[in-house]
Amino acid sequence: MGMVDSFHDEDAECPKCHTKVTEWQTKDLERLGEYWERGDFVQYRKLERIPEKERKREYGDSPFPLFQTSKEYLSDAPLVFNGKIPVHMSCEKCHAWLEEYAKILDGRFAEIGEVEAGVEAKQRVLIKLETTAQTLRADYEKKLSQLQESCSHKKTKWMDLAWAPVLYYGRALVCLRCEKRLKLKRGWESLRAITPKQTKHLRNKKDKENSSIDKKFRNIAEKNLRKDRELLEKLAKI
């Protein structure tokens, strides 16, 4: 028997004898033995080596297993964004062969649909949702949430929090990959005024911007003046 992936739904049941059928198998994906419950992000997780002390404590002198699944996903994108994955199982009570779909919405396992007995194997179905500004914003927020959930936050940096360039009200430890705030220092503990060096920098920056604008206006004025002189010279020759 080959490897399969599994979906778990406490509400699914056999349509013949109404016995609960919670475990559903599928061979439609990569068959890596992954297991998803309702609400889980549908993507495979990375493997990590089990520390030797922990492995011996759990499994004694047995040489296996050597690896376990970690909390990190292989990709920030789900295997299926919106669709229905064919699943199957045999009822333990009446032994009926059952076929159904595992419904995936926004990359997460939603539910097992209405179960059917004695039917042919189903095919994968992709669900096309209407695209609007609201759905795009919701999709972005969910993808960002999934990225932050799966990120290991290896590269971080303390950054200032501000309402305006000179009004600081705290500092945050931010992941440079997913931009999640990992730690936050609020209030007077971290409140600080802008330093003289920063004030000078802002003032110099503003002066440079004003100088650049003045230069542009001068160039335009000189160009228009030359055109006026050329026009007057042509009129004088007539």
KOLPA-526114 format. One line per 2 residues: number of its first residue (from 1); their letters; for each residue x negated, y, z of N, C-alpha, C. Coordinates in pm, whole numbers. Layout:
N
NUM) a) X:Y:Z:X:Y:Z:X:Y:Z; ...
***
This chain:
238
1) mg) -85:-119:0:0:0:0:-89:125:0; -62:219:-93:-142:338:-105:-106:443:-1
3) mv) -184:549:1:-160:659:93:-37:738:48; 30:798:146:145:883:118:137:1005:210
5) ds) 214:1108:178:235:1221:269:374:1208:327; 397:1271:443:524:1253:513:586:1385:557
7) fh) 720:1387:559:798:1499:612:884:1446:727; 901:1527:830:976:1487:950:1095:1582:969
9) de) 1217:1525:974:1338:1605:993:1431:1530:1088; 1452:1584:1207:1536:1519:1309:1683:1512:1269
11) da) 1728:1596:1174:1870:1603:1140:1910:1511:1025; 1813:1453:954:1846:1368:840:1899:1232:888
13) ec) 1991:1175:810:2049:1046:849:2087:964:726; 2107:834:745:2146:743:638:2293:767:603
15) pk) 2329:782:475:2469:808:438:2560:685:454; 2500:566:468:2582:444:481:2618:413:626
17) ch) 2517:408:712:2542:370:852:2527:487:949; 2487:604:897:2472:728:976:2367:717:1088
19) tk) 2271:628:1066:2158:620:1158:2057:731:1126; 1999:790:1228:1899:895:1207:1778:838:1134
21) vt) 1737:906:1028:1617:870:953:1528:994:952; 1432:998:1041:1353:1121:1062:1226:1127:979
23) ew) 1170:1012:943:1043:1009:868:1071:983:721; 1015:1071:634:1035:1059:490:899:1066:420
25) qt) 878:975:325:750:965:256:761:1021:114; 648:1070:64:642:1116:-75:509:1078:-137
27) kd) 512:1044:-266:392:1019:-344:377:1126:-453; 451:1235:-438:454:1339:-541:339:1438:-526
29) le) 274:1439:-410:165:1533:-385:30:1461:-398; -69:1496:-317:-203:1440:-332:-225:1310:-254
31) rl) -126:1269:-172:-132:1143:-97:-256:1135:-5; -269:1236:79:-384:1241:172:-343:1208:315
33) ge) -220:1158:333:-177:1120:467:-137:1238:555; -106:1353:495:-67:1471:572:77:1455:622
35) yw) 110:1530:725:240:1516:793:293:1656:824; 417:1684:780:476:1816:802:609:1807:874
37) er) 631:1895:971:760:1910:1036:828:2035:983; 955:2052:1016:1030:2168:966:963:2297:1014
39) gd) 943:2389:919:878:2515:949:729:2516:925; 669:2398:900:524:2390:879:485:2444:742
41) fv) 365:2501:735:306:2549:611:262:2427:529; 312:2415:405:288:2296:324:155:2308:250
43) qy) 50:2271:318:-85:2268:262:-167:2169:345; -266:2109:282:-351:2013:353:-449:2086:444
45) rk) -481:2023:555:-575:2081:651:-714:2019:635; -813:2097:671:-951:2050:662:-980:1944:769
47) le) -1076:1858:739:-1120:1757:836:-1242:1809:912; -1251:1774:1038:-1367:1808:1119:-1411:1685:1197
49) ri) -1540:1675:1220:-1594:1558:1292:-1555:1565:1440; -1512:1451:1494:-1474:1445:1635:-1601:1444:1720
51) pe) -1613:1533:1819:-1730:1529:1909:-1743:1391:1973; -1866:1341:1982:-1890:1204:2027:-1832:1177:2166
53) ke) -1846:1272:2259:-1792:1251:2394:-1640:1240:2391; -1577:1325:2311:-1431:1321:2301:-1385:1191:2235
55) rk) -1457:1147:2130:-1419:1024:2059:-1430:902:2150; -1537:895:2231:-1554:780:2321:-1449:782:2432
57) re) -1413:903:2476:-1311:914:2581:-1174:867:2529; -1145:896:2402:-1015:860:2346:-1011:718:2291
59) yg) -1123:674:2227:-1120:546:2154:-1220:443:2207; -1289:473:2315:-1381:376:2374:-1501:348:2285
61) ds) -1538:219:2272:-1655:179:2195:-1625:161:2045; -1502:185:2003:-1468:171:1862:-1543:275:1779
63) pf) -1602:233:1665:-1677:329:1582:-1587:425:1503; -1460:398:1502:-1365:481:1426:-1252:530:1518
65) pl) -1189:643:1484:-1214:730:1368:-1331:825:1394; -1386:879:1285:-1496:974:1296:-1449:1118:1277
67) fq) -1335:1135:1210:-1288:1270:1179:-1145:1290:1226; -1107:1417:1242:-971:1455:1275:-935:1582:1198
69) ts) -807:1608:1183:-764:1727:1110:-782:1851:1198; -824:1959:1135:-843:2085:1207:-722:2175:1187
71) ke) -730:2297:1238:-621:2394:1221:-637:2476:1094; -751:2461:1026:-776:2538:904:-720:2465:782
73) yl) -660:2542:690:-604:2485:568:-708:2488:456; -691:2398:358:-780:2394:243:-765:2518:156
75) sd) -648:2579:160:-623:2698:79:-524:2788:152; -528:2918:122:-432:3011:179:-298:3003:106
77) ap) -294:2939:-9:-171:2923:-86:-110:2786:-59; 22:2775:-49:86:2645:-24:82:2558:-149
79) lv) 104:2429:-133:109:2337:-247:227:2370:-338; 337:2412:-277:458:2453:-351:514:2576:-281
81) fn) 542:2683:-356:599:2803:-295:748:2784:-270; 822:2754:-376:966:2733:-366:1003:2616:-457
83) gk) 1052:2509:-396:1086:2392:-476:1137:2278:-390; 1161:2163:-457:1211:2044:-389:1121:1926:-424
85) ip) 1064:1865:-321:972:1752:-338:1049:1622:-316; 1047:1528:-413:1118:1401:-395:1058:1318:-282
87) vh) 1144:1267:-194:1102:1183:-81:1188:1058:-78; 1140:955:-7:1214:830:1:1188:762:136
89) ms) 1274:668:171:1258:589:294:1365:479:294; 1338:376:370:1434:267:387:1496:277:526
91) ce) 1628:266:534:1697:272:663:1664:148:746; 1621:167:869:1581:55:955:1700:-31:997
93) kc) 1821:28:997:1938:-47:1045:2006:-126:933; 2044:-56:822:2117:-125:715:2027:-159:596
95) ha) 1901:-117:602:1800:-148:500:1833:-90:362; 1915:13:358:1946:80:231:1825:163:187
97) wl) 1800:163:56:1691:246:2:1743:388:-21; 1676:484:38:1725:621:38:1632:712:-41
99) ee) 1693:801:-121:1618:900:-199:1673:1039:-168; 1584:1137:-157:1628:1276:-134:1514:1372:-165
101) ya) 1539:1500:-138:1439:1604:-159:1398:1666:-25; 1270:1702:-15:1223:1788:93:1221:1930:36
103) ki) 1302:2018:93:1316:2153:40:1206:2243:95; 1135:2313:5:1026:2403:41:1067:2545:6
105) ld) 1066:2634:104:1099:2775:81:986:2862:134; 936:2951:49:826:3041:86:706:2965:141
107) gr) 682:2847:84:564:2770:122:577:2690:250; 697:2686:309:717:2612:434:829:2508:418
109) fa) 812:2394:487:911:2287:481:1038:2331:553; 1151:2335:480:1278:2382:536:1364:2268:591
111) ei) 1387:2165:507:1476:2058:551:1477:1945:448; 1533:1830:491:1567:1721:400:1711:1743:357
113) ge) 1738:1739:226:1874:1767:176:1971:1654:203; 2081:1650:125:2181:1545:142:2126:1413:89
115) ve) 2116:1315:175:2053:1187:141:2147:1102:56; 2090:1035:-45:2166:943:-130:2105:804:-122
117) ag) 2191:701:-130:2146:562:-122:2163:494:-257; 2065:408:-289:2076:326:-409:2070:404:-539
119) ve) 1997:512:-545:1985:591:-667:1841:585:-718; 1821:630:-841:1686:630:-899:1599:737:-833
121) ak) 1468:717:-846:1374:813:-789:1393:951:-851; 1383:1053:-769:1406:1189:-814:1276:1252:-866
123) qr) 1290:1363:-938:1176:1436:-991:1164:1570:-919; 1042:1623:-916:1019:1751:-850:1097:1863:-919
125) vl) 1151:1955:-838:1228:2068:-889:1168:2197:-835; 1145:2295:-922:1097:2425:-880:1214:2522:-870
127) ik) 1217:2599:-763:1325:2696:-741:1275:2834:-781; 1345:2898:-874:1309:3033:-919:1398:3134:-847
129) le) 1336:3219:-767:1411:3320:-693:1408:3453:-768; 1515:3532:-754:1520:3664:-818:1415:3756:-754
131) tt) 1341:3824:-839:1235:3913:-791:1287:4055:-775; 1277:4108:-653:1313:4247:-624:1202:4307:-539
133) aq) 1209:4438:-518:1109:4504:-432:1111:4442:-293; 1231:4411:-243:1244:4354:-109:1181:4214:-102
135) tl) 1203:4131:-206:1145:3996:-205:993:4002:-218; 942:4101:-295:797:4116:-309:734:4156:-177
137) ra) 799:4249:-104:747:4289:27:749:4172:124; 861:4097:123:873:3982:213:770:3875:178
139) dy) 747:3855:47:649:3756:3:508:3796:47; 477:3928:34:346:3977:77:326:3956:227
141) ek) 428:3990:306:418:3976:450:398:3830:491; 468:3739:423:454:3597:457:318:3542:417
143) kl) 269:3586:299:137:3541:256:28:3594:349; 43:3720:391:-54:3777:485:-49:3703:618
145) sq) 73:3670:663:89:3595:788:24:3458:778; 41:3392:661:-20:3260:640:-172:3270:637
147) lq) -224:3376:574:-369:3398:571:-423:3418:711; -357:3502:791:-402:3529:927:-390:3406:1015
149) es) -290:3322:989:-270:3201:1067:-380:3098:1040; -424:3090:914:-523:2989:876:-667:3039:886
151) cs) -686:3171:903:-821:3230:905:-895:3192:1033; -1024:3167:1021:-1106:3131:1138:-1165:3255:1207
153) hk) -1148:3373:1149:-1192:3501:1209:-1341:3498:1245; -1424:3457:1149:-1568:3446:1176:-1638:3581:1173
155) kt) -1593:3672:1086:-1655:3804:1076:-1560:3909:1131; -1601:3977:1238:-1516:4076:1303:-1592:4206:1326
157) kw) -1517:4311:1356:-1580:4441:1381:-1487:4527:1465; -1544:4599:1562:-1466:4693:1641:-1443:4820:1559
159) md) -1316:4863:1551:-1281:4981:1471:-1196:5077:1553; -1207:5206:1520:-1126:5308:1587:-983:5303:1536
161) la) -889:5330:1627:-749:5346:1591:-714:5493:1604; -649:5550:1504:-624:5694:1506:-493:5728:1438
163) wa) -424:5831:1492:-306:5886:1425:-348:5979:1311; -459:6046:1331:-515:6140:1234:-666:6128:1243
165) pv) -741:6186:1146:-887:6170:1147:-957:6208:1276; -898:6298:1357:-967:6342:1478:-892:6305:1606
167) ly) -784:6229:1595:-703:6194:1713:-713:6044:1740; -816:6003:1813:-837:5863:1846:-752:5823:1968
169) yg) -693:5702:1962:-616:5656:2078:-652:5513:2117; -760:5459:2062:-799:5325:2103:-896:5262:2004
171) ra) -933:5136:2035:-1021:5060:1947:-967:4918:1936; -993:4856:1821:-944:4720:1798:-1054:4635:1736
173) lv) -1058:4507:1776:-1147:4410:1715:-1072:4349:1598; -1119:4374:1475:-1046:4338:1354:-1124:4234:1274
175) cl) -1054:4132:1224:-1115:4033:1135:-1134:4098:998; -1255:4090:944:-1285:4155:816:-1226:4080:698
177) rc) -1183:3955:718:-1125:3877:608:-974:3895:598; -903:3878:709:-756:3884:706:-701:4011:770
179) ek) -789:4095:829:-751:4223:890:-656:4209:1009; -660:4095:1075:-579:4077:1195:-648:4141:1314
181) rl) -570:4211:1399:-625:4269:1522:-632:4160:1629; -755:4126:1667:-775:4017:1762:-775:4066:1906
183) kl) -830:4186:1929:-831:4248:2062:-800:4395:2047; -739:4452:2150:-698:4592:2143:-727:4661:2276
185) kr) -792:4777:2270:-816:4861:2387:-740:4991:2369; -638:5011:2453:-554:5129:2441:-584:5230:2551
187) gw) -526:5349:2537:-522:5446:2645:-654:5514:2674; -662:5573:2796:-776:5654:2835:-905:5575:2845
189) es) -895:5444:2861:-1016:5361:2871:-1102:5375:2746; -1037:5385:2631:-1114:5392:2507:-1093:5524:2434
191) lr) -1014:5616:2493:-987:5744:2427:-1113:5829:2426; -1143:5889:2314:-1261:5974:2305:-1237:6086:2205
193) ai) -1299:6199:2233:-1288:6312:2140:-1386:6293:2026; -1364:6365:1919:-1454:6357:1805:-1588:6420:1843
195) tp) -1696:6359:1800:-1829:6406:1836:-1869:6525:1748; -1965:6607:1796:-2012:6720:1714:-2064:6676:1578
197) kq) -2130:6561:1575:-2183:6511:1449:-2071:6480:1351; -1962:6417:1402:-1848:6387:1316:-1778:6515:1271
199) tk) -1770:6616:1361:-1710:6743:1325:-1788:6809:1212; -1921:6807:1222:-2005:6866:1118:-1988:6791:987
201) hl) -1978:6659:997:-1961:6578:876:-1830:6613:805; -1720:6624:883:-1592:6658:824:-1595:6798:763
203) rn) -1661:6893:834:-1668:7031:783:-1748:7037:654; -1861:6966:649:-1943:6963:528:-1868:6899:411
205) kk) -1793:6795:444:-1715:6727:341:-1610:6820:283; -1543:6896:373:-1441:6991:328:-1504:7102:245
207) dk) -1622:7152:287:-1691:7258:212:-1729:7208:72; -1774:7084:64:-1811:7029:-66:-1689:7017:-157
209) en) -1576:6976:-100:-1454:6965:-179:-1412:7103:-231; -1417:7205:-143:-1379:7341:-186:-1475:7393:-291
211) ss) -1607:7366:-273:-1706:7409:-370:-1682:7345:-506; -1646:7217:-504:-1619:7145:-628:-1498:7205:-701
213) id) -1394:7241:-624:-1274:7301:-683:-1306:7438:-743; -1385:7521:-669:-1423:7654:-719:-1503:7641:-847
215) kk) -1592:7544:-853:-1674:7525:-972:-1589:7491:-1094; -1489:7407:-1072:-1399:7369:-1182:-1323:7490:-1235
217) fr) -1272:7573:-1142:-1199:7694:-1184:-1290:7791:-1258; -1415:7806:-1213:-1509:7896:-1281:-1538:7849:-1423
219) ni) -1554:7717:-1440:-1580:7662:-1573:-1462:7687:-1667; -1340:7670:-1612:-1220:7693:-1694:-1211:7842:-1733
221) ae) -1238:7931:-1636:-1230:8075:-1662:-1333:8118:-1766; -1456:8068:-1756:-1561:8103:-1852:-1526:8053:-1992
223) kn) -1468:7933:-1998:-1430:7877:-2127:-1322:7962:-2193; -1221:8004:-2114:-1113:8088:-2167:-1166:8225:-2209
225) lr) -1262:8279:-2133:-1320:8410:-2166:-1394:8404:-2299; -1467:8296:-2324:-1538:8282:-2451:-1441:8276:-2568
227) kd) -1332:8204:-2548:-1231:8195:-2654:-1171:8333:-2684; -1144:8411:-2577:-1088:8546:-2596:-1186:8635:-2673
229) re) -1314:8630:-2643:-1415:8711:-2711:-1424:8674:-2859; -1421:8543:-2887:-1426:8499:-3026:-1305:8548:-3104
231) ll) -1190:8545:-3040:-1068:8591:-3105:-1075:8741:-3132; -1127:8821:-3038:-1137:8966:-3054:-1237:8998:-3168
233) ek) -1345:8922:-3176:-1443:8945:-3284:-1382:8917:-3421; -1302:8814:-3432:-1236:8782:-3560:-1136:8891:-3598
235) la) -1061:8943:-3498:-963:9048:-3526:-1033:9177:-3570; -1152:9204:-3512:-1226:9327:-3546:-1276:9325:-3689
237) ki) -1301:9207:-3743:-1352:9193:-3881:-1243:9207:-3986; -1118:9196:-3943:-1006:9205:-4041:-987:9351:-4087
***
